[in-house]
Amino acid sequence: MVDLSPEDRRHLGLRIDRARRNQGLSYVSLAQKTGYDERTIRNLVKGQSTKNSTLWDVCQALQIHVEEDDSARADLLVADDAHGNYAFTQCDDYIGHYYATRRSFTVKGSLVRSIFDIYWSEKRRCLCFKEYQRLKSEKSGKIVDYSQVGEIFVSKLSGLVHLQTLDDGGIRLITLTRLRTDDMTMNGLVLTQSPQSFYYKPSISPIFLQKTDASYTLEELTEQVRAITPADPEHAYADEYLSEIERNVGIFAIGSRRQTVSYIPGAIPLVQLTGGSPSPSERHEPQQ
């Protein structure tokens, strides 16, 4: 086996991690399977220098070749037309864990931090995701679990990335910009439905996903799922980042005739979204 350059090691690390995910193996289980410790497996994934014998053992356990590029097989794995015809080989940068941050739909001023795991599913032949969002409710104090799974669609026309969840007739859609390689972020909007006092309402928020360091385990990352209150040190930066998305990424179609405001019980009049307030003639009192 020839010596690998630093670049070759980095690409091999990506292939090892991709194979690990596709086979449903955690870092710990792969370490146990190969007889190495978890730290060694993480070093391999990050492309750090290690013994050739270690590379050979791990690749053999995953049934991939060290020197041979398995792109010929990967090229056969292409998403269908509905998902955007993207190929497995185009997904290396997207596969991994992300911090996701959006505004809270229930507590004014608060933000919500969740964790996304993006991976290639050989069964579905497309990118898929799982969102981990199990946290303590700011209102009730109870543990709530809004974790979701779904498939990823990439528009051939716009390049926008769509994360779609379908469950019992309900749909949640997150539309994001392409992954920025300078800071490894994707920015966009989430359209969903959130429970209010008596019924669910259509809900929208800016959202951004930032890829995490590969050295963190999923278990470590999910410990950071939480509500981010204004008192949290991370709130100011995240809130301004979301405001920037509102200004420059999402387009909100607002009517120009402010005097004709229809009232939906419990909803905020659209004119308030423009930064103004309704005149006395436009103001409606909610029905009891």
URKA-V713065 format. One record per residue. N is the residue number from 0. RES is the residue in one small letter. PSI is psi as a letter, one per 40 degrees, with the letter a starting at -180 (* if undefined). D_FIRST is the distance of its C-alpha to the first C-alpha in Angstrom with 1 decimal. Layout:
BEGIN
n->N res->RES psi->PSI d_first->D_FIRST
n->N res->RES psi->PSI d_first->D_FIRST
END
This chain:
BEGIN
n->0 res->m psi->h d_first->0.0
n->1 res->v psi->i d_first->3.8
n->2 res->d psi->i d_first->6.7
n->3 res->l psi->i d_first->8.8
n->4 res->s psi->i d_first->12.5
n->5 res->p psi->d d_first->15.2
n->6 res->e psi->d d_first->16.3
n->7 res->d psi->d d_first->13.0
n->8 res->r psi->d d_first->13.1
n->9 res->r psi->d d_first->16.7
n->10 res->h psi->d d_first->16.3
n->11 res->l psi->d d_first->13.8
n->12 res->g psi->d d_first->16.4
n->13 res->l psi->d d_first->19.0
n->14 res->r psi->d d_first->17.4
n->15 res->i psi->d d_first->17.0
n->16 res->d psi->d d_first->20.6
n->17 res->r psi->d d_first->21.8
n->18 res->a psi->d d_first->20.5
n->19 res->r psi->d d_first->22.0
n->20 res->r psi->d d_first->25.3
n->21 res->n psi->d d_first->25.5
n->22 res->q psi->e d_first->25.2
n->23 res->g psi->f d_first->27.8
n->24 res->l psi->h d_first->25.9
n->25 res->s psi->i d_first->27.0
n->26 res->y psi->d d_first->24.8
n->27 res->v psi->d d_first->26.6
n->28 res->s psi->d d_first->26.1
n->29 res->l psi->d d_first->22.3
n->30 res->a psi->d d_first->22.2
n->31 res->q psi->d d_first->24.3
n->32 res->k psi->d d_first->22.3
n->33 res->t psi->e d_first->19.0
n->34 res->g psi->e d_first->20.9
n->35 res->y psi->i d_first->20.2
n->36 res->d psi->i d_first->23.0
n->37 res->e psi->d d_first->24.0
n->38 res->r psi->d d_first->23.4
n->39 res->t psi->d d_first->19.6
n->40 res->i psi->d d_first->19.5
n->41 res->r psi->d d_first->21.6
n->42 res->n psi->d d_first->19.5
n->43 res->l psi->d d_first->16.5
n->44 res->v psi->d d_first->18.9
n->45 res->k psi->e d_first->20.2
n->46 res->g psi->e d_first->16.8
n->47 res->q psi->i d_first->17.2
n->48 res->s psi->h d_first->14.7
n->49 res->t psi->i d_first->13.5
n->50 res->k psi->i d_first->11.2
n->51 res->n psi->d d_first->7.6
n->52 res->s psi->d d_first->9.2
n->53 res->t psi->d d_first->11.9
n->54 res->l psi->d d_first->10.2
n->55 res->w psi->d d_first->8.8
n->56 res->d psi->d d_first->12.5
n->57 res->v psi->d d_first->14.2
n->58 res->c psi->d d_first->12.7
n->59 res->q psi->d d_first->13.3
n->60 res->a psi->d d_first->16.8
n->61 res->l psi->e d_first->17.5
n->62 res->q psi->f d_first->16.3
n->63 res->i psi->i d_first->14.2
n->64 res->h psi->i d_first->10.8
n->65 res->v psi->d d_first->8.3
n->66 res->e psi->d d_first->7.5
n->67 res->e psi->h d_first->10.7
n->68 res->d psi->h d_first->13.9
n->69 res->d psi->f d_first->16.4
n->70 res->s psi->d d_first->19.3
n->71 res->a psi->d d_first->20.6
n->72 res->r psi->d d_first->21.6
n->73 res->a psi->d d_first->22.7
n->74 res->d psi->d d_first->24.9
n->75 res->l psi->e d_first->26.9
n->76 res->l psi->g d_first->27.8
n->77 res->v psi->h d_first->30.7
n->78 res->a psi->i d_first->33.8
n->79 res->d psi->i d_first->37.1
n->80 res->d psi->d d_first->39.9
n->81 res->a psi->d d_first->41.7
n->82 res->h psi->e d_first->38.8
n->83 res->g psi->e d_first->38.1
n->84 res->n psi->f d_first->35.4
n->85 res->y psi->i d_first->32.6
n->86 res->a psi->i d_first->29.1
n->87 res->f psi->d d_first->26.5
n->88 res->t psi->e d_first->24.2
n->89 res->q psi->e d_first->27.2
n->90 res->c psi->e d_first->27.4
n->91 res->d psi->d d_first->24.6
n->92 res->d psi->d d_first->27.1
n->93 res->y psi->d d_first->29.8
n->94 res->i psi->h d_first->28.0
n->95 res->g psi->a d_first->28.8
n->96 res->h psi->i d_first->31.9
n->97 res->y psi->i d_first->35.0
n->98 res->y psi->h d_first->38.2
n->99 res->a psi->h d_first->41.1
n->100 res->t psi->h d_first->44.5
n->101 res->r psi->i d_first->47.8
n->102 res->r psi->i d_first->51.5
n->103 res->s psi->i d_first->53.2
n->104 res->f psi->e d_first->55.5
n->105 res->t psi->d d_first->57.8
n->106 res->v psi->h d_first->58.2
n->107 res->k psi->h d_first->59.2
n->108 res->g psi->e d_first->57.2
n->109 res->s psi->i d_first->54.3
n->110 res->l psi->i d_first->50.8
n->111 res->v psi->h d_first->48.3
n->112 res->r psi->h d_first->44.6
n->113 res->s psi->i d_first->42.3
n->114 res->i psi->h d_first->38.6
n->115 res->f psi->h d_first->36.8
n->116 res->d psi->h d_first->33.5
n->117 res->i psi->h d_first->32.2
n->118 res->y psi->i d_first->29.7
n->119 res->w psi->h d_first->28.9
n->120 res->s psi->h d_first->30.6
n->121 res->e psi->d d_first->29.3
n->122 res->k psi->d d_first->32.7
n->123 res->r psi->e d_first->34.7
n->124 res->r psi->f d_first->32.2
n->125 res->c psi->i d_first->33.0
n->126 res->l psi->h d_first->32.6
n->127 res->c psi->i d_first->34.6
n->128 res->f psi->i d_first->35.9
n->129 res->k psi->h d_first->37.5
n->130 res->e psi->h d_first->39.9
n->131 res->y psi->h d_first->40.7
n->132 res->q psi->g d_first->44.3
n->133 res->r psi->h d_first->45.9
n->134 res->l psi->i d_first->48.3
n->135 res->k psi->h d_first->51.8
n->136 res->s psi->h d_first->54.5
n->137 res->e psi->d d_first->56.4
n->138 res->k psi->d d_first->59.6
n->139 res->s psi->d d_first->59.7
n->140 res->g psi->e d_first->57.4
n->141 res->k psi->i d_first->55.8
n->142 res->i psi->h d_first->52.1
n->143 res->v psi->i d_first->51.4
n->144 res->d psi->h d_first->48.3
n->145 res->y psi->f d_first->47.8
n->146 res->s psi->i d_first->44.1
n->147 res->q psi->i d_first->43.2
n->148 res->v psi->i d_first->40.5
n->149 res->g psi->a d_first->40.3
n->150 res->e psi->i d_first->38.5
n->151 res->i psi->h d_first->37.6
n->152 res->f psi->h d_first->39.1
n->153 res->v psi->h d_first->38.2
n->154 res->s psi->h d_first->41.0
n->155 res->k psi->d d_first->40.1
n->156 res->l psi->d d_first->43.3
n->157 res->s psi->d d_first->43.2
n->158 res->g psi->e d_first->39.6
n->159 res->l psi->i d_first->41.2
n->160 res->v psi->h d_first->39.4
n->161 res->h psi->h d_first->41.5
n->162 res->l psi->h d_first->40.9
n->163 res->q psi->h d_first->43.4
n->164 res->t psi->h d_first->44.7
n->165 res->l psi->h d_first->47.0
n->166 res->d psi->h d_first->48.8
n->167 res->d psi->f d_first->52.2
n->168 res->g psi->e d_first->53.4
n->169 res->g psi->i d_first->52.4
n->170 res->i psi->h d_first->50.1
n->171 res->r psi->h d_first->48.3
n->172 res->l psi->h d_first->46.7
n->173 res->i psi->h d_first->44.7
n->174 res->t psi->h d_first->44.3
n->175 res->l psi->i d_first->41.9
n->176 res->t psi->i d_first->40.8
n->177 res->r psi->i d_first->37.2
n->178 res->l psi->h d_first->34.7
n->179 res->r psi->h d_first->35.3
n->180 res->t psi->e d_first->32.0
n->181 res->d psi->d d_first->33.9
n->182 res->d psi->e d_first->35.2
n->183 res->m psi->f d_first->33.5
n->184 res->t psi->i d_first->36.9
n->185 res->m psi->h d_first->38.7
n->186 res->n psi->i d_first->42.5
n->187 res->g psi->a d_first->45.1
n->188 res->l psi->i d_first->47.8
n->189 res->v psi->h d_first->48.0
n->190 res->l psi->h d_first->50.9
n->191 res->t psi->a d_first->51.8
n->192 res->q psi->h d_first->54.8
n->193 res->s psi->i d_first->55.8
n->194 res->p psi->h d_first->58.5
n->195 res->q psi->a d_first->61.6
n->196 res->s psi->d d_first->64.9
n->197 res->f psi->e d_first->66.0
n->198 res->y psi->i d_first->63.4
n->199 res->y psi->i d_first->60.1
n->200 res->k psi->i d_first->60.0
n->201 res->p psi->h d_first->57.7
n->202 res->s psi->i d_first->55.6
n->203 res->i psi->i d_first->53.5
n->204 res->s psi->i d_first->51.6
n->205 res->p psi->i d_first->49.2
n->206 res->i psi->i d_first->45.7
n->207 res->f psi->i d_first->42.5
n->208 res->l psi->h d_first->39.0
n->209 res->q psi->h d_first->36.7
n->210 res->k psi->i d_first->33.0
n->211 res->t psi->i d_first->32.3
n->212 res->d psi->h d_first->29.6
n->213 res->a psi->e d_first->26.7
n->214 res->s psi->e d_first->27.1
n->215 res->y psi->h d_first->30.4
n->216 res->t psi->i d_first->30.7
n->217 res->l psi->d d_first->32.9
n->218 res->e psi->d d_first->35.3
n->219 res->e psi->d d_first->35.7
n->220 res->l psi->d d_first->36.3
n->221 res->t psi->e d_first->38.9
n->222 res->e psi->e d_first->40.9
n->223 res->q psi->e d_first->41.6
n->224 res->v psi->h d_first->43.4
n->225 res->r psi->i d_first->47.0
n->226 res->a psi->h d_first->50.0
n->227 res->i psi->h d_first->50.0
n->228 res->t psi->i d_first->53.7
n->229 res->p psi->d d_first->55.3
n->230 res->a psi->e d_first->55.2
n->231 res->d psi->h d_first->51.4
n->232 res->p psi->d d_first->49.7
n->233 res->e psi->e d_first->47.3
n->234 res->h psi->d d_first->50.3
n->235 res->a psi->d d_first->51.4
n->236 res->y psi->d d_first->48.2
n->237 res->a psi->d d_first->47.3
n->238 res->d psi->d d_first->50.9
n->239 res->e psi->d d_first->50.9
n->240 res->y psi->d d_first->47.6
n->241 res->l psi->d d_first->49.1
n->242 res->s psi->d d_first->52.2
n->243 res->e psi->d d_first->50.2
n->244 res->i psi->d d_first->48.8
n->245 res->e psi->d d_first->52.4
n->246 res->r psi->d d_first->53.5
n->247 res->n psi->e d_first->50.7
n->248 res->v psi->d d_first->48.5
n->249 res->g psi->i d_first->50.8
n->250 res->i psi->h d_first->54.0
n->251 res->f psi->h d_first->57.0
n->252 res->a psi->h d_first->59.8
n->253 res->i psi->h d_first->63.0
n->254 res->g psi->i d_first->66.5
n->255 res->s psi->d d_first->68.8
n->256 res->r psi->g d_first->72.1
n->257 res->r psi->e d_first->72.1
n->258 res->q psi->e d_first->75.6
n->259 res->t psi->g d_first->74.6
n->260 res->v psi->h d_first->72.4
n->261 res->s psi->i d_first->72.1
n->262 res->y psi->h d_first->71.9
n->263 res->i psi->h d_first->69.5
n->264 res->p psi->h d_first->70.4
n->265 res->g psi->e d_first->68.2
n->266 res->a psi->i d_first->66.3
n->267 res->i psi->h d_first->66.2
n->268 res->p psi->i d_first->68.2
n->269 res->l psi->d d_first->66.0
n->270 res->v psi->d d_first->68.0
n->271 res->q psi->d d_first->66.7
n->272 res->l psi->e d_first->63.1
n->273 res->t psi->e d_first->64.3
n->274 res->g psi->e d_first->65.3
n->275 res->g psi->a d_first->69.0
n->276 res->s psi->i d_first->71.3
n->277 res->p psi->i d_first->73.6
n->278 res->s psi->i d_first->77.3
n->279 res->p psi->d d_first->79.9
n->280 res->s psi->d d_first->80.6
n->281 res->e psi->e d_first->76.9
n->282 res->r psi->h d_first->76.5
n->283 res->h psi->h d_first->76.6
n->284 res->e psi->h d_first->77.1
n->285 res->p psi->i d_first->75.0
n->286 res->q psi->i d_first->77.0
n->287 res->q psi->* d_first->77.4
END
